[in-house]
Amino acid sequence: MITSKLTAKSQTTIPRPVRAALGLKPGDEILYEIVDGRVLIAGAHRPTVTDDPFRTFEEWRSEADTNAYADL
C-alpha cells in the first residue's frame, strides 16, 4: 500500500508511483470521486488543441457536416 501524509494546510504530495500510474505531470488536474466511503483518484486529462483540428471553424459545425465526417 502507498501512503502520504497530510500537512497542517491539508496538502499532500501524490506519491511518485501514483503519479506514474496516472500519467500525471506538474500542472495537471486531478479528479476525486467518493464511492462507498472510498476515494477514487484519476487524472483530469483535457483534450489538447490537436484533438479537434476543426474546432475553430464554426462554419463547419452544422449537423450535415457532423454526419458527413462522422466516419472519418
Distance bins in CASP14 RR format, pairs under 12 A and 6 or more apart:
PFRMAT RR
TARGET T0000
AUTHOR 0000-0000-0000
RMODE 2
METHOD distances of the structure
MODEL  1
1 15 0 0 0 0 0 1 0 0 0 0 0
1 17 0 0 0 0 0 1 0 0 0 0 0
1 18 0 0 0 0 0 1 0 0 0 0 0
2 12 0 0 0 0 0 1 0 0 0 0 0
2 13 0 0 0 0 0 1 0 0 0 0 0
2 14 0 0 0 0 1 0 0 0 0 0 0
2 15 1 0 1 0 0 0 0 0 0 0 0
2 16 0 0 0 0 1 0 0 0 0 0 0
2 17 1 0 1 0 0 0 0 0 0 0 0
2 18 1 0 0 1 0 0 0 0 0 0 0
2 19 0 0 0 0 0 1 0 0 0 0 0
2 20 0 0 0 0 0 1 0 0 0 0 0
2 21 0 0 0 0 1 0 0 0 0 0 0
2 41 0 0 0 0 0 1 0 0 0 0 0
3 12 0 0 0 0 1 0 0 0 0 0 0
3 13 0 0 0 0 0 1 0 0 0 0 0
3 14 0 0 0 0 0 1 0 0 0 0 0
3 15 1 0 0 1 0 0 0 0 0 0 0
3 17 0 0 0 0 0 1 0 0 0 0 0
3 18 0 0 0 0 0 1 0 0 0 0 0
4 11 0 0 0 0 1 0 0 0 0 0 0
4 12 1 0 1 0 0 0 0 0 0 0 0
4 13 1 0 1 0 0 0 0 0 0 0 0
4 14 1 0 0 1 0 0 0 0 0 0 0
4 15 1 0 1 0 0 0 0 0 0 0 0
4 16 0 0 0 0 0 1 0 0 0 0 0
4 17 0 0 0 0 0 1 0 0 0 0 0
4 18 0 0 0 0 1 0 0 0 0 0 0
4 19 0 0 0 0 0 1 0 0 0 0 0
4 41 0 0 0 0 0 1 0 0 0 0 0
5 11 0 0 0 0 1 0 0 0 0 0 0
5 12 1 0 0 1 0 0 0 0 0 0 0
5 13 0 0 0 0 1 0 0 0 0 0 0
5 15 0 0 0 0 0 1 0 0 0 0 0
6 12 1 0 1 0 0 0 0 0 0 0 0
6 13 0 0 0 0 0 1 0 0 0 0 0
7 13 0 0 0 0 1 0 0 0 0 0 0
12 18 0 0 0 0 0 1 0 0 0 0 0
12 30 0 0 0 0 0 1 0 0 0 0 0
12 39 0 0 0 0 0 1 0 0 0 0 0
12 41 0 0 0 0 0 1 0 0 0 0 0
13 19 0 0 0 0 1 0 0 0 0 0 0
13 24 0 0 0 0 0 1 0 0 0 0 0
13 26 0 0 0 0 0 1 0 0 0 0 0
14 20 0 0 0 0 1 0 0 0 0 0 0
14 21 0 0 0 0 0 1 0 0 0 0 0
14 22 0 0 0 0 1 0 0 0 0 0 0
14 23 0 0 0 0 0 1 0 0 0 0 0
14 24 1 0 0 1 0 0 0 0 0 0 0
14 25 0 0 0 0 0 1 0 0 0 0 0
14 26 0 0 0 0 0 1 0 0 0 0 0
14 27 0 0 0 0 0 1 0 0 0 0 0
14 28 0 0 0 0 1 0 0 0 0 0 0
14 29 0 0 0 0 0 1 0 0 0 0 0
14 30 1 0 0 1 0 0 0 0 0 0 0
14 32 0 0 0 0 0 1 0 0 0 0 0
14 41 0 0 0 0 1 0 0 0 0 0 0
14 42 0 0 0 0 0 1 0 0 0 0 0
14 43 0 0 0 0 1 0 0 0 0 0 0
15 21 0 0 0 0 1 0 0 0 0 0 0
15 22 0 0 0 0 0 1 0 0 0 0 0
15 24 0 0 0 0 0 1 0 0 0 0 0
15 41 0 0 0 0 0 1 0 0 0 0 0
16 22 0 0 0 0 0 1 0 0 0 0 0
16 23 0 0 0 0 0 1 0 0 0 0 0
16 24 0 0 0 0 1 0 0 0 0 0 0
17 23 0 0 0 0 0 1 0 0 0 0 0
17 24 0 0 0 0 0 1 0 0 0 0 0
18 24 1 0 0 1 0 0 0 0 0 0 0
18 30 0 0 0 0 1 0 0 0 0 0 0
18 41 1 0 0 1 0 0 0 0 0 0 0
18 42 0 0 0 0 0 1 0 0 0 0 0
18 43 0 0 0 0 0 1 0 0 0 0 0
19 25 1 0 0 1 0 0 0 0 0 0 0
19 26 0 0 0 0 1 0 0 0 0 0 0
19 27 0 0 0 0 0 1 0 0 0 0 0
19 28 0 0 0 0 1 0 0 0 0 0 0
19 30 0 0 0 0 1 0 0 0 0 0 0
19 41 0 0 0 0 0 1 0 0 0 0 0
19 43 0 0 0 0 1 0 0 0 0 0 0
21 41 0 0 0 0 1 0 0 0 0 0 0
21 42 0 0 0 0 0 1 0 0 0 0 0
21 43 0 0 0 0 0 1 0 0 0 0 0
22 28 0 0 0 0 1 0 0 0 0 0 0
22 29 0 0 0 0 0 1 0 0 0 0 0
22 30 1 0 0 1 0 0 0 0 0 0 0
22 31 0 0 0 0 1 0 0 0 0 0 0
22 40 0 0 0 0 0 1 0 0 0 0 0
22 41 1 0 0 1 0 0 0 0 0 0 0
22 42 1 0 0 1 0 0 0 0 0 0 0
22 43 1 0 1 0 0 0 0 0 0 0 0
22 44 0 0 0 0 1 0 0 0 0 0 0
22 45 0 0 0 0 1 0 0 0 0 0 0
23 30 0 0 0 0 0 1 0 0 0 0 0
23 41 0 0 0 0 0 1 0 0 0 0 0
23 42 0 0 0 0 0 1 0 0 0 0 0
23 43 1 0 0 1 0 0 0 0 0 0 0
23 44 0 0 0 0 0 1 0 0 0 0 0
23 45 0 0 0 0 1 0 0 0 0 0 0
24 30 1 0 0 1 0 0 0 0 0 0 0
24 31 0 0 0 0 0 1 0 0 0 0 0
24 41 0 0 0 0 1 0 0 0 0 0 0
24 42 0 0 0 0 1 0 0 0 0 0 0
24 43 1 0 0 1 0 0 0 0 0 0 0
24 44 0 0 0 0 1 0 0 0 0 0 0
24 45 0 0 0 0 1 0 0 0 0 0 0
25 43 0 0 0 0 0 1 0 0 0 0 0
25 45 0 0 0 0 0 1 0 0 0 0 0
27 43 0 0 0 0 0 1 0 0 0 0 0
27 44 0 0 0 0 0 1 0 0 0 0 0
27 45 0 0 0 0 0 1 0 0 0 0 0
27 46 0 0 0 0 0 1 0 0 0 0 0
28 41 0 0 0 0 0 1 0 0 0 0 0
28 42 0 0 0 0 0 1 0 0 0 0 0
28 43 1 0 0 1 0 0 0 0 0 0 0
28 44 1 0 0 1 0 0 0 0 0 0 0
28 45 1 0 0 1 0 0 0 0 0 0 0
28 46 0 0 0 0 1 0 0 0 0 0 0
29 41 0 0 0 0 0 1 0 0 0 0 0
29 42 0 0 0 0 1 0 0 0 0 0 0
29 43 1 0 0 1 0 0 0 0 0 0 0
29 44 1 1 0 0 0 0 0 0 0 0 0
29 45 0 0 0 0 1 0 0 0 0 0 0
29 46 1 0 0 1 0 0 0 0 0 0 0
30 39 0 0 0 0 0 1 0 0 0 0 0
30 40 0 0 0 0 0 1 0 0 0 0 0
30 41 1 0 0 1 0 0 0 0 0 0 0
30 42 1 0 0 1 0 0 0 0 0 0 0
30 43 1 0 1 0 0 0 0 0 0 0 0
30 44 1 0 0 1 0 0 0 0 0 0 0
30 45 0 0 0 0 0 1 0 0 0 0 0
31 39 0 0 0 0 0 1 0 0 0 0 0
31 40 0 0 0 0 1 0 0 0 0 0 0
31 41 1 0 0 1 0 0 0 0 0 0 0
31 42 1 0 1 0 0 0 0 0 0 0 0
31 43 1 0 1 0 0 0 0 0 0 0 0
31 44 1 0 1 0 0 0 0 0 0 0 0
31 45 0 0 0 0 1 0 0 0 0 0 0
31 46 0 0 0 0 0 1 0 0 0 0 0
32 38 0 0 0 0 0 1 0 0 0 0 0
32 39 1 0 1 0 0 0 0 0 0 0 0
32 40 1 0 0 1 0 0 0 0 0 0 0
32 41 1 0 1 0 0 0 0 0 0 0 0
32 42 0 0 0 0 1 0 0 0 0 0 0
32 43 0 0 0 0 1 0 0 0 0 0 0
32 44 0 0 0 0 1 0 0 0 0 0 0
33 39 1 0 0 1 0 0 0 0 0 0 0
33 40 1 0 1 0 0 0 0 0 0 0 0
33 41 0 0 0 0 1 0 0 0 0 0 0
33 42 1 0 0 1 0 0 0 0 0 0 0
33 43 0 0 0 0 0 1 0 0 0 0 0
33 44 0 0 0 0 0 1 0 0 0 0 0
34 40 1 0 0 1 0 0 0 0 0 0 0
34 41 0 0 0 0 0 1 0 0 0 0 0
35 41 0 0 0 0 0 1 0 0 0 0 0
35 42 0 0 0 0 0 1 0 0 0 0 0
45 51 0 0 0 0 0 1 0 0 0 0 0
46 52 0 0 0 0 0 1 0 0 0 0 0
47 53 0 0 0 0 0 1 0 0 0 0 0
47 55 0 0 0 0 1 0 0 0 0 0 0
48 55 0 0 0 0 0 1 0 0 0 0 0
49 55 1 0 0 1 0 0 0 0 0 0 0
49 56 0 0 0 0 1 0 0 0 0 0 0
52 60 0 0 0 0 0 1 0 0 0 0 0
52 61 0 0 0 0 0 1 0 0 0 0 0
52 69 0 0 0 0 0 1 0 0 0 0 0
53 60 0 0 0 0 0 1 0 0 0 0 0
53 69 0 0 0 0 0 1 0 0 0 0 0
53 72 0 0 0 0 0 1 0 0 0 0 0
54 60 1 0 1 0 0 0 0 0 0 0 0
54 61 0 0 0 0 1 0 0 0 0 0 0
54 62 0 0 0 0 0 1 0 0 0 0 0
54 65 0 0 0 0 1 0 0 0 0 0 0
54 66 0 0 0 0 0 1 0 0 0 0 0
54 68 0 0 0 0 0 1 0 0 0 0 0
54 69 0 0 0 0 1 0 0 0 0 0 0
54 72 0 0 0 0 0 1 0 0 0 0 0
55 61 0 0 0 0 1 0 0 0 0 0 0
57 65 0 0 0 0 1 0 0 0 0 0 0
57 69 0 0 0 0 0 1 0 0 0 0 0
58 65 0 0 0 0 0 1 0 0 0 0 0
59 65 0 0 0 0 1 0 0 0 0 0 0
60 66 0 0 0 0 1 0 0 0 0 0 0
60 68 0 0 0 0 1 0 0 0 0 0 0
60 69 0 0 0 0 1 0 0 0 0 0 0
61 69 0 0 0 0 0 1 0 0 0 0 0
62 68 0 0 0 0 1 0 0 0 0 0 0
62 69 0 0 0 0 0 1 0 0 0 0 0
63 69 0 0 0 0 0 1 0 0 0 0 0
63 70 0 0 0 0 0 1 0 0 0 0 0
64 70 0 0 0 0 0 1 0 0 0 0 0
65 72 0 0 0 0 0 1 0 0 0 0 0
66 72 0 0 0 0 0 1 0 0 0 0 0
END
